[in-house]
Amino acid sequence: MEEEVIVNASASSLSDDPVHPALLASYIFVIFIAAATSLVYLWLIATIAVEHILHNVSNYFMASLCVSLIVMEILISWWSVILMSNSKHSSLKLAIATSSTYFGLFGYFSNSVVIAADRYMKISRPLQYLRLATPRRCTVLIGASWCLSLLIGLSVFLTAMLKLETDSQQFYSSFVQEEGFRIPMVVMSDLTIFPSMIAVTFLIAALVRIARQQRRKIRDEMMMLKHLQDRVQQTEQEDNDKNAPQLRPNHLSDKTTVYFIVHFSAFVVAWLPTSVALNIAILSDLTSADLNPFITASSIIAMFDTFYGTMFLAYAQPEHRQAARNNLKRVKRLVCDR
């Protein structure tokens, strides 16, 4: 009789519907991609730490963003394991996972906003930037963003502990639908995601305006250089004048600004539908069949941007590519010496 009770209790903690093999394979694939990209971001952090040419405030912010991405990828892997099991979990475990997700999400969003603001200040007010962007202020700003992220995560956890029974066993779908908990979740989400989206959108608009000004300036410089070269060719009649090296304006700053605009535009486009989908899923009474395609598609886009967006932003800059090559050479030398 006792064995029968134990069997029934364990059976009740499992879903009647097994995980679809394709869905199971997708969870495993997500875990693999998250682990691989985490190694890339660890490599990027190590490169920033080792290469003296990268020891500046902008790259310190980049390293903090990489840390937030590693945290995000660990959490995504954790959620993949939870969803892959397709069984009931303790409310305490789900509360820890949910609060950790808010901690990682806000760390990612706050660091993204800091990097966008850093780029804006760097190109719009370069003289003030040199005075304000000190390593000490950088450390304070990074610490403040992570402390605020921790506060958000703790708020979500305490809300769950006050509203739920920690010893209860339930599926995540029923966990997020608990009355008294889903509304604070949505409020907390909207207080973290949407303000970050708004701030990044305004910074994108400012960067676009500055990029247009830089493009006009480059066009004027090229016209001026062409005029000077024509004057030189008129005054000097040597045959080798035509083969003389041509002066070119520096396009590096303009290209880097374009990379930032592309990255943060993709950031807003990827995460805005996801945040809207989460709000609808938690607050509405729509069935999972109606919401699952939208949530799945928006989540895939958001994860792709999270995994690869910062990688693109970092390695699109020549100094990061050169530093990565230098680190690879060091590793090769270490391997060959052994």
Secondary structure, 3 states (H helix, E strand, C coil): CHHHHHHHHHHHCECCCCCCHHHHHHHHHHHHHHHHHHHHHHHHHHHHHHCHHHCCHHHHHHHHHHHHHHHHHHHHHHHHHHHHHCECEEHHHHHHHHHHHHHHHHHHHHHHHHHHHHHHHHHHCHHHHHHHCCHHHHHHHHHHHHHHHHHHHHHHHHHHHHHCCCCCEECHHHHHCCCCCHHHHHHHHHHHHHHHHHHHHHHHHHHHHHHHHHHHHHHHHHHHHHHHHHHHHHHCCCHHHCCCCCCCCCCHHHHHHHHHHHHHHHHHHHHHHHHHHHHHHHHCCCCHHHHHHHHHHHHHHHHHHHHHHHHHHHHCCHHHHHHHHHHHHHHHHHHHHC
